[in-house]
Amino acid sequence: MNKQDSKSLQALLDKRPIITIIPHTSPDGDAIGSCLGLYLYLKQLHQDVTVVSPNDFPDYLKWLPSADEILIYDNAPEKAKKQIENSTLIFTLDFNSLKRADGLTPLLENSAATFVMIDHHQAPEAYAKVTFSNPNASSTCAMVYSFIDAMGDKNQIDREIATCLYTGIMTDTGNFKYPTTTSNTLKIAAFLIEKGA
C-alpha cells in the first residue's frame, strides 16, 4: 500500500462511515481471518463496522475471536441487506470480483458506498476506489497486516487480531509450505506470535 492509498483511506475513516467487511462466498481461513483481523482493528478505532459473509463458514474457524459476530446473509438476509444498504464504506477481502460474493453480488453492484479491495489474486476488477492488490502476497491476512502497518498502527495489533491474521497466513501457505512463503511471510508470522497469536 502506497502513501497516497494510506492517506485516502485515512480520509475515508475520518468521516466515521458505516463500514461493512465482506469475504468471498464459502470463506476459508484467509477470508475469515482477514475479515476478523480488520474488524477488530477498526473496532479499536471506534469505527461502526460489521462483517457480512455471503454464507456460513467452516466450524473449525468458529473459535476465532469475534467469529460469533459475523452476520451470515443466508441466515439473516433482511438484516444483512439492510446493513449493506446503509453502508457508506465497504471492504471486500480475499476476492477481486463482486461476482464472488454470490447472493450479495446484486446488493454490492447497486450500492452507493465507497469500496476498498484488499486481495492477493490476479487481475482485480476496477470497482474499488482504493485497491490494495498484491498477487505475490502469501495471503490476504498478510496484506491486512501490511495495511495496519501502513496506517501507522502496527502497535495496535493485539492478541486477538494477531490470532486472526496468523490463522489466515498459516492456512493459505499450507503451514508455510507453499512457494508464496517468503522471508517476509515468516517475519510477519513471527511478529504475530510475539503479539500472542
Backbone as JSON Lines, residues from 0, in Angstrom:
{"i":0,"aa":"M","n":[0.85,-1.19,0.0],"ca":[0.0,0.0,0.0],"c":[0.89,1.24,0.0]}
{"i":1,"aa":"N","n":[0.64,2.12,-0.96],"ca":[1.47,3.33,-1.05],"c":[0.92,4.43,-0.14]}
{"i":2,"aa":"K","n":[1.69,5.52,-0.04],"ca":[1.31,6.6,0.88],"c":[0.0,7.27,0.47]}
{"i":3,"aa":"Q","n":[-0.22,7.37,-0.85],"ca":[-1.45,8.0,-1.31],"c":[-2.67,7.18,-0.91]}
{"i":4,"aa":"D","n":[-2.56,5.83,-1.05],"ca":[-3.66,4.96,-0.63],"c":[-3.91,5.08,0.87]}
{"i":5,"aa":"S","n":[-2.82,5.16,1.65],"ca":[-2.96,5.31,3.1],"c":[-3.69,6.6,3.45]}
{"i":6,"aa":"K","n":[-3.32,7.69,2.76],"ca":[-3.98,8.97,3.01],"c":[-5.45,8.93,2.6]}
{"i":7,"aa":"S","n":[-5.73,8.28,1.47],"ca":[-7.12,8.17,1.01],"c":[-7.96,7.4,2.01]}
{"i":8,"aa":"L","n":[-7.4,6.31,2.52],"ca":[-8.13,5.5,3.5],"c":[-8.32,6.24,4.8]}
{"i":9,"aa":"Q","n":[-7.3,6.95,5.23],"ca":[-7.43,7.71,6.46],"c":[-8.52,8.77,6.33]}
{"i":10,"aa":"A","n":[-8.59,9.39,5.16],"ca":[-9.63,10.4,4.93],"c":[-11.02,9.76,4.97]}
{"i":11,"aa":"L","n":[-11.13,8.56,4.41],"ca":[-12.42,7.85,4.44],"c":[-12.82,7.49,5.87]}
{"i":12,"aa":"L","n":[-11.86,7.01,6.65],"ca":[-12.14,6.62,8.03],"c":[-12.44,7.83,8.91]}
{"i":13,"aa":"D","n":[-11.83,8.96,8.59],"ca":[-12.07,10.19,9.37],"c":[-13.52,10.66,9.27]}
{"i":14,"aa":"K","n":[-14.21,10.21,8.23],"ca":[-15.62,10.6,8.05],"c":[-16.56,9.77,8.93]}
{"i":15,"aa":"R","n":[-15.99,8.84,9.71],"ca":[-16.78,7.97,10.59],"c":[-17.88,7.26,9.8]}
{"i":16,"aa":"P","n":[-17.51,6.49,8.79],"ca":[-18.5,5.84,7.93],"c":[-19.17,4.65,8.61]}
{"i":17,"aa":"I","n":[-20.25,4.19,8.0],"ca":[-20.83,2.89,8.36],"c":[-20.11,1.87,7.49]}
{"i":18,"aa":"I","n":[-19.38,0.96,8.12],"ca":[-18.48,0.06,7.4],"c":[-19.01,-1.37,7.39]}
{"i":19,"aa":"T","n":[-18.92,-2.0,6.23],"ca":[-19.18,-3.44,6.11],"c":[-17.95,-4.09,5.51]}
{"i":20,"aa":"I","n":[-17.57,-5.23,6.07],"ca":[-16.45,-6.03,5.55],"c":[-17.02,-7.33,5.0]}
{"i":21,"aa":"I","n":[-16.65,-7.68,3.78],"ca":[-17.24,-8.84,3.11],"c":[-16.15,-9.79,2.59]}
{"i":22,"aa":"P","n":[-16.23,-11.09,2.93],"ca":[-15.36,-12.09,2.33],"c":[-16.05,-12.72,1.11]}
{"i":23,"aa":"H","n":[-15.33,-13.54,0.38],"ca":[-15.95,-14.28,-0.72],"c":[-16.87,-15.37,-0.19]}
{"i":24,"aa":"T","n":[-17.72,-15.89,-1.06],"ca":[-18.62,-16.96,-0.67],"c":[-17.82,-18.21,-0.29]}
{"i":25,"aa":"S","n":[-18.39,-19.04,0.6],"ca":[-17.69,-20.22,1.14],"c":[-16.31,-19.82,1.66]}
{"i":26,"aa":"P","n":[-16.27,-18.89,2.59],"ca":[-14.99,-18.34,3.05],"c":[-14.11,-19.36,3.76]}
{"i":27,"aa":"D","n":[-12.81,-19.24,3.5],"ca":[-11.81,-20.13,4.1],"c":[-11.1,-19.39,5.24]}
{"i":28,"aa":"G","n":[-10.0,-19.97,5.7],"ca":[-9.27,-19.38,6.83],"c":[-8.72,-18.01,6.54]}
{"i":29,"aa":"D","n":[-8.25,-17.79,5.31],"ca":[-7.7,-16.48,4.97],"c":[-8.8,-15.43,4.88]}
{"i":30,"aa":"A","n":[-9.93,-15.8,4.29],"ca":[-11.04,-14.85,4.16],"c":[-11.59,-14.46,5.53]}
{"i":31,"aa":"I","n":[-11.87,-15.45,6.38],"ca":[-12.43,-15.16,7.7],"c":[-11.39,-14.49,8.59]}
{"i":32,"aa":"G","n":[-10.16,-14.98,8.55],"ca":[-9.1,-14.39,9.38],"c":[-8.84,-12.94,9.03]}
{"i":33,"aa":"S","n":[-8.81,-12.63,7.74],"ca":[-8.55,-11.24,7.33],"c":[-9.73,-10.34,7.69]}
{"i":34,"aa":"C","n":[-10.96,-10.83,7.49],"ca":[-12.13,-10.02,7.83],"c":[-12.18,-9.72,9.33]}
{"i":35,"aa":"L","n":[-11.94,-10.74,10.14],"ca":[-11.99,-10.54,11.59],"c":[-10.81,-9.7,12.08]}
{"i":36,"aa":"G","n":[-9.64,-9.89,11.49],"ca":[-8.49,-9.08,11.88],"c":[-8.73,-7.6,11.59]}
{"i":37,"aa":"L","n":[-9.29,-7.32,10.4],"ca":[-9.6,-5.94,10.05],"c":[-10.73,-5.4,10.92]}
{"i":38,"aa":"Y","n":[-11.74,-6.23,11.15],"ca":[-12.88,-5.84,12.0],"c":[-12.41,-5.43,13.4]}
{"i":39,"aa":"L","n":[-11.57,-6.25,14.0],"ca":[-11.09,-5.96,15.36],"c":[-10.22,-4.71,15.39]}
{"i":40,"aa":"Y","n":[-9.43,-4.51,14.34],"ca":[-8.61,-3.3,14.25],"c":[-9.5,-2.06,14.16]}
{"i":41,"aa":"L","n":[-10.49,-2.11,13.29],"ca":[-11.38,-0.95,13.12],"c":[-12.21,-0.71,14.37]}
{"i":42,"aa":"K","n":[-12.57,-1.76,15.09],"ca":[-13.29,-1.59,16.36],"c":[-12.4,-0.85,17.37]}
{"i":43,"aa":"Q","n":[-11.11,-1.13,17.35],"ca":[-10.19,-0.4,18.23],"c":[-10.19,1.1,17.93]}
{"i":44,"aa":"L","n":[-10.47,1.43,16.66],"ca":[-10.52,2.83,16.25],"c":[-11.91,3.42,16.48]}
{"i":45,"aa":"H","n":[-12.78,2.64,17.13],"ca":[-14.15,3.05,17.45],"c":[-14.97,3.34,16.2]}
{"i":46,"aa":"Q","n":[-14.71,2.54,15.16],"ca":[-15.48,2.64,13.93],"c":[-16.74,1.79,14.04]}
{"i":47,"aa":"D","n":[-17.77,2.16,13.28],"ca":[-19.02,1.41,13.18],"c":[-18.82,0.37,12.08]}
{"i":48,"aa":"V","n":[-18.57,-0.88,12.46],"ca":[-18.16,-1.89,11.48],"c":[-18.85,-3.23,11.74]}
{"i":49,"aa":"T","n":[-19.22,-3.91,10.65],"ca":[-19.87,-5.22,10.69],"c":[-19.27,-6.09,9.6]}
{"i":50,"aa":"V","n":[-19.08,-7.38,9.9],"ca":[-18.68,-8.35,8.88],"c":[-19.93,-9.06,8.39]}
{"i":51,"aa":"V","n":[-20.14,-9.08,7.07],"ca":[-21.25,-9.8,6.47],"c":[-20.68,-10.85,5.52]}
{"i":52,"aa":"S","n":[-20.95,-12.12,5.81],"ca":[-20.49,-13.2,4.95],"c":[-21.63,-13.68,4.06]}
{"i":53,"aa":"P","n":[-21.36,-13.95,2.79],"ca":[-22.43,-14.43,1.9],"c":[-23.1,-15.7,2.4]}
{"i":54,"aa":"N","n":[-22.3,-16.6,2.98],"ca":[-22.85,-17.83,3.54],"c":[-22.0,-18.25,4.74]}
{"i":55,"aa":"D","n":[-22.36,-19.39,5.33],"ca":[-21.68,-19.82,6.54],"c":[-20.26,-20.26,6.25]}
{"i":56,"aa":"F","n":[-19.47,-20.37,7.3],"ca":[-18.06,-20.75,7.17],"c":[-17.81,-21.99,8.03]}
{"i":57,"aa":"P","n":[-16.7,-22.69,7.79],"ca":[-16.46,-23.97,8.47],"c":[-16.4,-23.85,9.99]}
{"i":58,"aa":"D","n":[-16.85,-24.91,10.66],"ca":[-16.86,-24.94,12.13],"c":[-15.46,-24.77,12.7]}
{"i":59,"aa":"Y","n":[-14.44,-25.24,11.98],"ca":[-13.08,-25.18,12.53],"c":[-12.54,-23.75,12.63]}
{"i":60,"aa":"L","n":[-13.31,-22.78,12.08],"ca":[-12.91,-21.38,12.2],"c":[-13.75,-20.61,13.22]}
{"i":61,"aa":"K","n":[-14.73,-21.27,13.8],"ca":[-15.68,-20.54,14.67],"c":[-15.15,-20.26,16.06]}
{"i":62,"aa":"W","n":[-13.94,-20.73,16.35],"ca":[-13.3,-20.38,17.63],"c":[-12.58,-19.04,17.56]}
{"i":63,"aa":"L","n":[-12.42,-18.51,16.34],"ca":[-11.67,-17.26,16.2],"c":[-12.35,-16.11,16.95]}
{"i":64,"aa":"P","n":[-11.57,-15.18,17.47],"ca":[-12.14,-14.05,18.2],"c":[-13.18,-13.3,17.37]}
{"i":65,"aa":"S","n":[-14.36,-13.07,17.95],"ca":[-15.47,-12.33,17.34],"c":[-16.13,-13.05,16.15]}
{"i":66,"aa":"A","n":[-15.81,-14.33,15.95],"ca":[-16.44,-15.08,14.85],"c":[-17.95,-15.13,15.01]}
{"i":67,"aa":"D","n":[-18.42,-15.12,16.26],"ca":[-19.86,-15.18,16.5],"c":[-20.57,-13.87,16.17]}
{"i":68,"aa":"E","n":[-19.81,-12.82,15.85],"ca":[-20.41,-11.54,15.49],"c":[-20.58,-11.36,13.98]}
{"i":69,"aa":"I","n":[-20.12,-12.35,13.21],"ca":[-20.27,-12.27,11.76],"c":[-21.74,-12.47,11.39]}
{"i":70,"aa":"L","n":[-22.25,-11.57,10.58],"ca":[-23.63,-11.65,10.09],"c":[-23.62,-12.48,8.8]}
{"i":71,"aa":"I","n":[-24.34,-13.59,8.82],"ca":[-24.35,-14.5,7.67],"c":[-25.61,-14.25,6.84]}
{"i":72,"aa":"Y","n":[-25.41,-13.85,5.59],"ca":[-26.52,-13.48,4.72],"c":[-27.54,-14.61,4.58]}
{"i":73,"aa":"D","n":[-27.09,-15.83,4.39],"ca":[-28.02,-16.95,4.21],"c":[-28.93,-17.14,5.42]}
{"i":74,"aa":"N","n":[-28.42,-16.81,6.61],"ca":[-29.19,-16.99,7.84],"c":[-30.09,-15.8,8.18]}
{"i":75,"aa":"A","n":[-29.68,-14.61,7.76],"ca":[-30.44,-13.4,8.09],"c":[-30.39,-12.43,6.91]}
{"i":76,"aa":"P","n":[-31.04,-12.78,5.8],"ca":[-30.91,-11.99,4.58],"c":[-31.39,-10.54,4.71]}
{"i":77,"aa":"E","n":[-32.49,-10.31,5.42],"ca":[-33.0,-8.95,5.52],"c":[-32.07,-8.06,6.35]}
{"i":78,"aa":"K","n":[-31.55,-8.62,7.44],"ca":[-30.63,-7.86,8.29],"c":[-29.34,-7.55,7.53]}
{"i":79,"aa":"A","n":[-28.84,-8.54,6.79],"ca":[-27.62,-8.35,6.01],"c":[-27.85,-7.32,4.9]}
{"i":80,"aa":"K","n":[-29.0,-7.41,4.25],"ca":[-29.34,-6.46,3.18],"c":[-29.39,-5.04,3.72]}
{"i":81,"aa":"K","n":[-30.02,-4.86,4.86],"ca":[-30.12,-3.53,5.46],"c":[-28.74,-2.98,5.82]}
{"i":82,"aa":"Q","n":[-27.87,-3.86,6.36],"ca":[-26.51,-3.44,6.71],"c":[-25.77,-2.92,5.48]}
{"i":83,"aa":"I","n":[-25.86,-3.66,4.38],"ca":[-25.15,-3.27,3.17],"c":[-25.74,-1.99,2.58]}
{"i":84,"aa":"E","n":[-27.07,-1.9,2.58],"ca":[-27.72,-0.71,2.03],"c":[-27.38,0.55,2.82]}
{"i":85,"aa":"N","n":[-27.16,0.41,4.12],"ca":[-26.83,1.55,4.97],"c":[-25.35,1.9,4.98]}
{"i":86,"aa":"S","n":[-24.53,1.02,4.42],"ca":[-23.08,1.21,4.47],"c":[-22.63,2.36,3.58]}
{"i":87,"aa":"T","n":[-21.64,3.09,4.07],"ca":[-21.02,4.13,3.26],"c":[-19.59,3.76,2.84]}
{"i":88,"aa":"L","n":[-19.05,2.7,3.46],"ca":[-17.71,2.2,3.12],"c":[-17.74,0.68,3.2]}
{"i":89,"aa":"I","n":[-17.35,0.02,2.11],"ca":[-17.36,-1.44,2.07],"c":[-15.97,-1.95,1.72]}
{"i":90,"aa":"F","n":[-15.43,-2.8,2.59],"ca":[-14.18,-3.5,2.31],"c":[-14.51,-4.88,1.74]}
{"i":91,"aa":"T","n":[-13.93,-5.22,0.61],"ca":[-14.04,-6.6,0.1],"c":[-12.68,-7.25,0.28]}
{"i":92,"aa":"L","n":[-12.68,-8.38,0.96],"ca":[-11.41,-9.03,1.32],"c":[-11.3,-10.44,0.74]}
{"i":93,"aa":"D","n":[-10.15,-10.72,0.17],"ca":[-9.79,-12.03,-0.37],"c":[-10.57,-12.39,-1.63]}
{"i":94,"aa":"F","n":[-11.06,-11.39,-2.34],"ca":[-11.62,-11.62,-3.68],"c":[-11.55,-10.33,-4.46]}
{"i":95,"aa":"N","n":[-11.54,-10.46,-5.8],"ca":[-11.31,-9.29,-6.65],"c":[-12.38,-9.09,-7.71]}
{"i":96,"aa":"S","n":[-13.51,-9.81,-7.57],"ca":[-14.64,-9.65,-8.46],"c":[-15.91,-9.75,-7.63]}
{"i":97,"aa":"L","n":[-16.82,-8.82,-7.79],"ca":[-18.05,-8.82,-7.0],"c":[-18.88,-10.08,-7.22]}
{"i":98,"aa":"K","n":[-18.65,-10.75,-8.35],"ca":[-19.37,-11.99,-8.62],"c":[-19.04,-13.07,-7.6]}
{"i":99,"aa":"R","n":[-17.89,-12.97,-6.94],"ca":[-17.5,-13.97,-5.95],"c":[-18.25,-13.83,-4.63]}
{"i":100,"aa":"A","n":[-19.12,-12.83,-4.55],"ca":[-19.94,-12.66,-3.35],"c":[-21.31,-13.34,-3.5]}
{"i":101,"aa":"D","n":[-21.53,-13.97,-4.65],"ca":[-22.76,-14.73,-4.94],"c":[-24.03,-13.96,-4.58]}
{"i":102,"aa":"G","n":[-24.76,-14.39,-3.56],"ca":[-26.04,-13.78,-3.22],"c":[-25.95,-12.31,-2.89]}
{"i":103,"aa":"L","n":[-24.78,-11.86,-2.47],"ca":[-24.59,-10.44,-2.13],"c":[-24.24,-9.59,-3.35]}
{"i":104,"aa":"T","n":[-23.92,-10.24,-4.46],"ca":[-23.44,-9.51,-5.64],"c":[-24.39,-8.4,-6.09]}
{"i":105,"aa":"P","n":[-25.7,-8.66,-6.27],"ca":[-26.59,-7.57,-6.71],"c":[-26.61,-6.41,-5.72]}
{"i":106,"aa":"L","n":[-26.58,-6.7,-4.43],"ca":[-26.58,-5.64,-3.42],"c":[-25.33,-4.78,-3.53]}
{"i":107,"aa":"L","n":[-24.19,-5.44,-3.76],"ca":[-22.92,-4.71,-3.87],"c":[-22.87,-3.9,-5.16]}
{"i":108,"aa":"E","n":[-23.34,-4.48,-6.24],"ca":[-23.32,-3.78,-7.53],"c":[-24.21,-2.54,-7.51]}
{"i":109,"aa":"N","n":[-25.25,-2.56,-6.69],"ca":[-26.18,-1.43,-6.63],"c":[-25.88,-0.47,-5.47]}
{"i":110,"aa":"S","n":[-24.83,-0.77,-4.72],"ca":[-24.51,0.05,-3.55],"c":[-23.88,1.39,-3.96]}
{"i":111,"aa":"A","n":[-24.24,2.42,-3.2],"ca":[-23.64,3.74,-3.41],"c":[-22.4,3.94,-2.53]}
{"i":112,"aa":"A","n":[-22.03,2.92,-1.78],"ca":[-20.88,3.02,-0.87],"c":[-19.57,3.12,-1.64]}
{"i":113,"aa":"T","n":[-18.56,3.62,-0.94],"ca":[-17.19,3.6,-1.45],"c":[-16.59,2.23,-1.14]}
{"i":114,"aa":"F","n":[-15.9,1.65,-2.13],"ca":[-15.33,0.31,-1.96],"c":[-13.81,0.38,-1.78]}
{"i":115,"aa":"V","n":[-13.32,-0.53,-0.92],"ca":[-11.89,-0.74,-0.75],"c":[-11.64,-2.24,-0.92]}
{"i":116,"aa":"M","n":[-10.74,-2.6,-1.8],"ca":[-10.39,-4.0,-2.02],"c":[-9.03,-4.3,-1.41]}
{"i":117,"aa":"I","n":[-8.96,-5.39,-0.64],"ca":[-7.68,-5.92,-0.16],"c":[-7.64,-7.37,-0.59]}
{"i":118,"aa":"D","n":[-6.7,-7.72,-1.49],"ca":[-6.75,-9.05,-2.09],"c":[-5.4,-9.43,-2.7]}
{"i":119,"aa":"H","n":[-5.17,-10.73,-2.81],"ca":[-3.89,-11.19,-3.38],"c":[-4.07,-12.07,-4.62]}
{"i":120,"aa":"H","n":[-5.23,-11.97,-5.26],"ca":[-5.45,-12.71,-6.5],"c":[-5.17,-11.82,-7.72]}
{"i":121,"aa":"Q","n":[-4.9,-12.46,-8.85],"ca":[-4.52,-11.72,-10.05],"c":[-5.72,-11.06,-10.71]}
{"i":122,"aa":"A","n":[-5.46,-10.04,-11.51],"ca":[-6.42,-9.35,-12.36],"c":[-7.63,-8.82,-11.6]}
{"i":123,"aa":"P","n":[-7.41,-7.9,-10.66],"ca":[-8.55,-7.33,-9.93],"c":[-9.44,-6.48,-10.82]}
{"i":124,"aa":"E","n":[-10.74,-6.56,-10.56],"ca":[-11.68,-5.7,-11.27],"c":[-11.58,-4.27,-10.72]}
{"i":125,"aa":"A","n":[-12.08,-3.31,-11.49],"ca":[-11.9,-1.89,-11.15],"c":[-13.14,-1.3,-10.48]}
{"i":126,"aa":"Y","n":[-13.64,-1.97,-9.43],"ca":[-14.83,-1.45,-8.76],"c":[-14.5,-0.64,-7.5]}
{"i":127,"aa":"A","n":[-13.28,-0.72,-7.03],"ca":[-12.93,-0.1,-5.75],"c":[-12.25,1.26,-5.93]}
{"i":128,"aa":"K","n":[-12.55,2.18,-5.03],"ca":[-11.87,3.48,-5.05],"c":[-10.42,3.3,-4.63]}
{"i":129,"aa":"V","n":[-10.18,2.42,-3.65],"ca":[-8.83,2.08,-3.22],"c":[-8.64,0.58,-3.41]}
{"i":130,"aa":"T","n":[-7.67,0.21,-4.23],"ca":[-7.38,-1.2,-4.5],"c":[-6.01,-1.53,-3.95]}
{"i":131,"aa":"F","n":[-5.97,-2.39,-2.96],"ca":[-4.71,-2.86,-2.38],"c":[-4.56,-4.29,-2.85]}
{"i":132,"aa":"S","n":[-3.88,-4.47,-3.99],"ca":[-3.76,-5.78,-4.64],"c":[-2.3,-6.16,-4.77]}
{"i":133,"aa":"N","n":[-1.99,-7.39,-4.35],"ca":[-0.61,-7.88,-4.46],"c":[-0.62,-9.39,-4.69]}
{"i":134,"aa":"P","n":[-0.58,-9.83,-5.96],"ca":[-0.62,-11.26,-6.26],"c":[0.58,-12.04,-5.69]}
{"i":135,"aa":"N","n":[1.63,-11.33,-5.3],"ca":[2.79,-12.0,-4.73],"c":[2.67,-12.21,-3.22]}
{"i":136,"aa":"A","n":[1.64,-11.65,-2.62],"ca":[1.47,-11.81,-1.17],"c":[1.04,-13.23,-0.85]}
{"i":137,"aa":"S","n":[1.45,-13.71,0.31],"ca":[1.13,-15.08,0.7],"c":[-0.34,-15.26,1.02]}
{"i":138,"aa":"S","n":[-1.01,-14.18,1.41],"ca":[-2.39,-14.27,1.89],"c":[-2.97,-12.87,2.02]}
{"i":139,"aa":"T","n":[-4.27,-12.82,2.1],"ca":[-4.91,-11.53,2.38],"c":[-4.64,-11.1,3.82]}
{"i":140,"aa":"C","n":[-4.51,-12.09,4.72],"ca":[-4.18,-11.75,6.11],"c":[-2.85,-11.01,6.21]}
{"i":141,"aa":"A","n":[-1.86,-11.44,5.42],"ca":[-0.58,-10.74,5.41],"c":[-0.76,-9.32,4.89]}
{"i":142,"aa":"M","n":[-1.69,-9.14,3.95],"ca":[-1.94,-7.81,3.4],"c":[-2.67,-6.93,4.41]}
{"i":143,"aa":"V","n":[-3.57,-7.51,5.21],"ca":[-4.23,-6.73,6.25],"c":[-3.19,-6.28,7.28]}
{"i":144,"aa":"Y","n":[-2.24,-7.15,7.61],"ca":[-1.13,-6.74,8.48],"c":[-0.41,-5.55,7.88]}
{"i":145,"aa":"S","n":[-0.09,-5.63,6.58],"ca":[0.61,-4.54,5.9],"c":[-0.23,-3.27,5.87]}
{"i":146,"aa":"F","n":[-1.54,-3.44,5.72],"ca":[-2.46,-2.3,5.75],"c":[-2.41,-1.6,7.11]}
{"i":147,"aa":"I","n":[-2.49,-2.38,8.19],"ca":[-2.45,-1.81,9.54],"c":[-1.1,-1.11,9.76]}
{"i":148,"aa":"D","n":[-0.04,-1.73,9.29],"ca":[1.3,-1.15,9.41],"c":[1.39,0.16,8.63]}
{"i":149,"aa":"A","n":[0.83,0.17,7.39],"ca":[0.87,1.37,6.56],"c":[0.07,2.52,7.17]}
{"i":150,"aa":"M","n":[-0.93,2.18,7.97],"ca":[-1.73,3.19,8.65],"c":[-1.04,3.71,9.91]}
{"i":151,"aa":"G","n":[0.16,3.15,10.19],"ca":[0.93,3.58,11.35],"c":[0.45,2.99,12.66]}
{"i":152,"aa":"D","n":[-0.29,1.87,12.58],"ca":[-0.92,1.3,13.76],"c":[-0.46,-0.12,14.09]}
{"i":153,"aa":"K","n":[0.75,-0.48,13.7],"ca":[1.21,-1.85,13.95],"c":[1.15,-2.21,15.43]}
{"i":154,"aa":"N","n":[1.37,-1.23,16.28],"ca":[1.33,-1.49,17.72],"c":[-0.09,-1.71,18.25]}
{"i":155,"aa":"Q","n":[-1.08,-1.44,17.39],"ca":[-2.48,-1.7,17.76],"c":[-2.83,-3.19,17.66]}
{"i":156,"aa":"I","n":[-1.96,-3.94,17.02],"ca":[-2.23,-5.38,16.85],"c":[-2.09,-6.08,18.19]}
{"i":157,"aa":"D","n":[-3.21,-6.59,18.69],"ca":[-3.21,-7.29,19.97],"c":[-3.32,-8.8,19.74]}
{"i":158,"aa":"R","n":[-3.52,-9.54,20.8],"ca":[-3.56,-11.0,20.7],"c":[-4.69,-11.48,19.79]}
{"i":159,"aa":"E","n":[-5.85,-10.84,19.88],"ca":[-6.99,-11.29,19.07],"c":[-6.77,-11.02,17.59]}
{"i":160,"aa":"I","n":[-6.32,-9.83,17.25],"ca":[-6.02,-9.51,15.85],"c":[-4.93,-10.43,15.33]}
{"i":161,"aa":"A","n":[-3.87,-10.6,16.13],"ca":[-2.76,-11.45,15.72],"c":[-3.22,-12.89,15.45]}
{"i":162,"aa":"T","n":[-4.1,-13.39,16.3],"ca":[-4.61,-14.77,16.14],"c":[-5.36,-14.91,14.82]}
{"i":163,"aa":"C","n":[-6.21,-13.94,14.51],"ca":[-6.98,-13.99,13.26],"c":[-6.05,-13.95,12.04]}
{"i":164,"aa":"L","n":[-5.11,-13.02,12.05],"ca":[-4.21,-12.86,10.91],"c":[-3.27,-14.05,10.75]}
{"i":165,"aa":"Y","n":[-2.78,-14.57,11.86],"ca":[-1.88,-15.73,11.8],"c":[-2.61,-16.94,11.23]}
{"i":166,"aa":"T","n":[-3.88,-17.11,11.6],"ca":[-4.67,-18.24,11.11],"c":[-4.75,-18.23,9.59]}
{"i":167,"aa":"G","n":[-5.04,-17.06,9.01],"ca":[-5.15,-16.97,7.57],"c":[-3.82,-17.17,6.85]}
{"i":168,"aa":"I","n":[-2.76,-16.63,7.42],"ca":[-1.43,-16.84,6.82],"c":[-1.07,-18.31,6.84]}
{"i":169,"aa":"M","n":[-1.3,-18.96,7.96],"ca":[-0.95,-20.37,8.1],"c":[-1.75,-21.24,7.12]}
{"i":170,"aa":"T","n":[-3.05,-20.98,7.01],"ca":[-3.88,-21.82,6.14],"c":[-3.59,-21.57,4.66]}
{"i":171,"aa":"D","n":[-3.37,-20.3,4.28],"ca":[-3.17,-20.01,2.87],"c":[-1.77,-20.35,2.38]}
{"i":172,"aa":"T","n":[-0.85,-20.59,3.29],"ca":[0.5,-21.01,2.88],"c":[0.7,-22.52,3.08]}
{"i":173,"aa":"G","n":[-0.38,-23.23,3.47],"ca":[-0.23,-24.67,3.71],"c":[0.76,-24.94,4.82]}
{"i":174,"aa":"N","n":[0.58,-24.22,5.95],"ca":[1.53,-24.31,7.07],"c":[2.94,-23.94,6.64]}
{"i":175,"aa":"F","n":[3.02,-22.88,5.84],"ca":[4.3,-22.3,5.39],"c":[5.07,-23.2,4.42]}
{"i":176,"aa":"K","n":[4.34,-24.01,3.65],"ca":[4.98,-24.92,2.69],"c":[4.9,-24.43,1.24]}
{"i":177,"aa":"Y","n":[3.93,-23.58,0.93],"ca":[3.71,-23.18,-0.46],"c":[4.76,-22.17,-0.91]}
{"i":178,"aa":"P","n":[4.99,-22.07,-2.22],"ca":[6.02,-21.16,-2.74],"c":[5.81,-19.69,-2.4]}
{"i":179,"aa":"T","n":[4.58,-19.3,-2.06],"ca":[4.33,-17.9,-1.7],"c":[4.92,-17.55,-0.33]}
{"i":180,"aa":"T","n":[5.38,-18.55,0.41],"ca":[6.0,-18.29,1.7],"c":[7.39,-17.69,1.48]}
{"i":181,"aa":"T","n":[7.58,-16.48,1.96],"ca":[8.86,-15.79,1.8],"c":[9.42,-15.44,3.18]}
{"i":182,"aa":"S","n":[10.59,-14.85,3.17],"ca":[11.17,-14.4,4.44],"c":[10.25,-13.36,5.09]}
{"i":183,"aa":"N","n":[9.61,-12.52,4.26],"ca":[8.69,-11.51,4.81],"c":[7.47,-12.16,5.46]}
{"i":184,"aa":"T","n":[6.98,-13.25,4.85],"ca":[5.86,-14.0,5.44],"c":[6.22,-14.47,6.84]}
{"i":185,"aa":"L","n":[7.41,-15.01,6.96],"ca":[7.85,-15.53,8.26],"c":[8.1,-14.42,9.27]}
{"i":186,"aa":"K","n":[8.57,-13.28,8.79],"ca":[8.76,-12.13,9.69],"c":[7.41,-11.66,10.25]}
{"i":187,"aa":"I","n":[6.4,-11.6,9.36],"ca":[5.06,-11.21,9.81],"c":[4.53,-12.23,10.82]}
{"i":188,"aa":"A","n":[4.69,-13.51,10.48],"ca":[4.21,-14.57,11.38],"c":[4.9,-14.48,12.74]}
{"i":189,"aa":"A","n":[6.2,-14.22,12.73],"ca":[6.95,-14.1,13.99],"c":[6.43,-12.93,14.81]}
{"i":190,"aa":"F","n":[6.16,-11.81,14.16],"ca":[5.62,-10.65,14.87],"c":[4.27,-10.98,15.5]}
{"i":191,"aa":"L","n":[3.42,-11.68,14.75],"ca":[2.09,-12.04,15.26],"c":[2.17,-13.01,16.44]}
{"i":192,"aa":"I","n":[3.13,-13.91,16.37],"ca":[3.33,-14.84,17.52],"c":[3.79,-14.04,18.75]}
{"i":193,"aa":"E","n":[4.69,-13.09,18.53],"ca":[5.13,-12.25,19.64],"c":[3.97,-11.46,20.26]}
{"i":194,"aa":"K","n":[2.97,-11.15,19.44],"ca":[1.8,-10.44,19.91],"c":[0.77,-11.37,20.59]}
{"i":195,"aa":"G","n":[1.05,-12.67,20.55],"ca":[0.19,-13.59,21.28],"c":[-0.62,-14.56,20.44]}
{"i":196,"aa":"A","n":[-0.4,-14.56,19.12],"ca":[-1.16,-15.48,18.25],"c":[-0.95,-16.92,18.69]}
